[in-house]
Amino acid sequence: MALTLSAAAVTAMADALGTLLDGGAVHIYAGTRPATPDVAITTQTLLATVPFANPAFSAAVAGVITAHAMTDDADCAASGTAAFFRAVTSGGDSVCDGSVGTSDADCLLSTTSIVQHGTVTITSCVLTVPGA
């Protein structure tokens, strides 16, 4: 049977997720998204790294956290089309993977067409804990 969570539990989990990401970063990749964040990045290309603030997120509301303003990556690592992101802790440990796009995605980017040495901006990053 599937576990169901109370609204308070989902919100507490979202706050804990946000705390894990304090001072961490969003790594934006081209290529196929791994099955889970525990699967190593292999053939995917790192396009850009955008740091989270510290604290990274505002307080959760109904299991949803919204990132504080993020600093652009003004020197992108490679050229390619952004396909997904991996959020990591300040120590580089994987926390979650999510969608990227210019609309209707977990992380909204200024563009998904990343150019090496160019700039990418995350205009919004909103993460929802499953069950919210």
TAGI-V161070 format. One line per field, one symbol per residue. ss: DSSP state (~ for helix, > for strand, _ for the rest). phi: phi as a letter, one per 40 degrees, with the letter a starting at -180 (. if undefined). A space follows every 50 residues. Layout:
BEGIN
ss: ???
phi: ???
END
This chain:
BEGIN
ss: ______~~~~~~~~~~~~~~____>>>>>>______________>>>>>> >_____>___>__>>>>_____>______>>__>>>>>_____>>>>>_> >_____>>>___>>_____>_>>>>>>>____
phi: .ccbbcdccccccccccccdcdgcabbbbchccccacccccbccbccabb cccbccbcdcbfgbbbccdbcdccadcaciccbabbcbcccgccbabacb icafacbcbcacccbdgcbbbccabbbbcdgc
END
